[in-house]
Amino acid sequence: MEVMRILGVDPGLARLGFGIIERGPGDSLRHVAHGCIETEADAPLPERLQRIFHRLTELCREHQPSVMAVEELFFSRNTTTAFTVGQARGVALLAGAEAGIAVMEYTPMQVKQAVTGYGRADKRQIQDMVRILLRLSSAPKPDDAADALAVAIAHAHTGRLGELEARLAAKNRTGWVWERGRFR
Amino acid sequence: MEVMRILGVDPGLARLGFGIIERGPGDSLRHVAHGCIETEADAPLPERLQRIFHRLTELCREHQPSVMAVEELFFSRNTTTAFTVGQARGVALLAGAEAGIAVMEYTPMQVKQAVTGYGRADKRQIQDMVRILLRLSSAPKPDDAADALAVAIAHAHTGRLGELEARLAAKNRTGWVWERGRFR
């Protein structure tokens, strides 16, 4: 099986978390890098968006991921926050598309489910699972970077399920049936 | 006085309005172009954002505006709409910044005030004023394009005030005083 490199993104304007992992043979996961893109609150908004766009473009060139996985946001304390985060998110999705890589979106519940097997896990549980799954000695900091790694892991796990489902569908089309855990 | 070309933008994901005007000698306004960038609801989000980004980049190259004026959005029916519009808006601001032109933001109230002289004008009043100020035979369609022209006009009017204020400040620094409508 081919190694897949995934860039996870937790969108934000003041601080955008990113995390890069690899999914290798036997679904093994390997940590590559993580960090934050920060922008100054007193800088003009167009400049802040440019910084996010250019930095993500650089990360794509440097690390050559084949997929960008971005957290899908539905809720927010208020619409002003939603507008602000939405602007940063739009620029992040554009950076992935312009870099020519696949851009996938995952809801917070999908991330929780894929990382911990439990859709209502709390922030601390997710960070612990990220640390354990990537065999890190301590939880990745800051939280935004840990969240970005979680989205990348979610894609690694969900993508694998998607492949199994596709293979299963192909088997079914040729007369095979998935029964009690194997094809018959 | 130099002619200033302004690209007004009314952000939206399914439909983004644009309007290009010129402010010439004696603060005269001239209509150059208006229209909409539309994206398909069933297309992937990153592709829709790319379309907006590329089309706005083309418009900047084609019409060479020196300023992009964008409506600043604070309110929305719900946070999901805010996220959606925010994403398109972020990409629009980025397109202006990447084209190397000044990007200015105006609140809906500033636009109303600058176009009609009345901060609580309704949509119809604004469209009538846009038609009259640009000497168009009928109201520009669709509404998103008319709104974009209104933002451009707001910049033309407000920008003029800003210049007067800057000149005034410069005069003050050199010992001149603005009094009863002229410098003394």
Contacts between the chains, C-beta under 8 A, distances in Angstrom:
chain1	res1	chain2	res2	distance
A	44	B	103	7.5
A	45	B	93	6.1
A	45	B	103	7.8
A	45	B	105	7.1
A	46	B	93	4.6
A	46	B	94	6.9
A	46	B	96	6.2
A	46	B	97	3.8
A	46	B	103	4.2
A	47	B	97	6.6
A	49	B	90	5.5
A	49	B	93	5.6
A	49	B	94	4.8
A	49	B	97	6.8
A	50	B	94	6.3
A	50	B	97	4.9
A	50	B	98	6.8
A	53	B	94	5.7
A	53	B	98	7.8
A	73	B	83	5.8
A	74	B	79	7.2
A	74	B	80	6.0
A	74	B	83	7.4
A	75	B	79	6.3
A	76	B	79	4.7
A	76	B	82	7.4
A	76	B	83	7.5
A	78	B	79	7.4
A	79	B	74	7.1
A	79	B	75	6.2
A	79	B	76	4.7
A	79	B	78	7.4
A	79	B	79	5.5
A	79	B	82	4.2
A	80	B	74	5.9
A	80	B	82	7.9
A	82	B	76	7.4
A	82	B	79	4.2
A	82	B	80	7.9
A	82	B	82	3.5
A	82	B	83	5.0
A	82	B	86	6.3
A	83	B	73	5.8
A	83	B	74	7.3
A	83	B	76	7.5
A	83	B	82	5.0
A	83	B	83	7.8
A	83	B	85	7.1
A	83	B	86	4.1
A	83	B	89	7.2
A	84	B	86	7.0
A	85	B	83	7.1
A	85	B	86	7.0
A	86	B	82	6.3
A	86	B	83	4.1
A	86	B	84	6.9
A	86	B	85	6.9
A	86	B	86	2.2
A	86	B	87	4.8
A	86	B	89	7.3
A	86	B	90	6.6
A	87	B	86	4.8
A	87	B	87	7.0
A	87	B	89	5.6
A	87	B	90	3.1
A	87	B	93	7.0
A	88	B	90	6.3
A	89	B	83	7.2
A	89	B	86	7.4
A	89	B	87	5.6
A	89	B	90	7.2
A	90	B	49	5.5
A	90	B	86	6.6
A	90	B	87	3.1
A	90	B	88	6.3
A	90	B	89	7.2
A	90	B	90	3.8
A	90	B	91	4.7
A	91	B	90	4.7
A	91	B	91	6.3
A	91	B	94	5.4
A	93	B	45	6.1
A	93	B	46	4.6
A	93	B	49	5.6
A	93	B	87	7.0
A	94	B	46	6.9
A	94	B	49	4.8
A	94	B	50	6.3
A	94	B	53	5.7
A	94	B	91	5.4
A	94	B	94	7.1
A	96	B	46	6.3
A	97	B	46	3.8
A	97	B	47	6.6
A	97	B	49	6.8
A	97	B	50	4.9
A	98	B	50	6.8
A	98	B	53	7.8
A	103	B	44	7.5
A	103	B	45	7.8
A	103	B	46	4.3
A	105	B	45	7.1
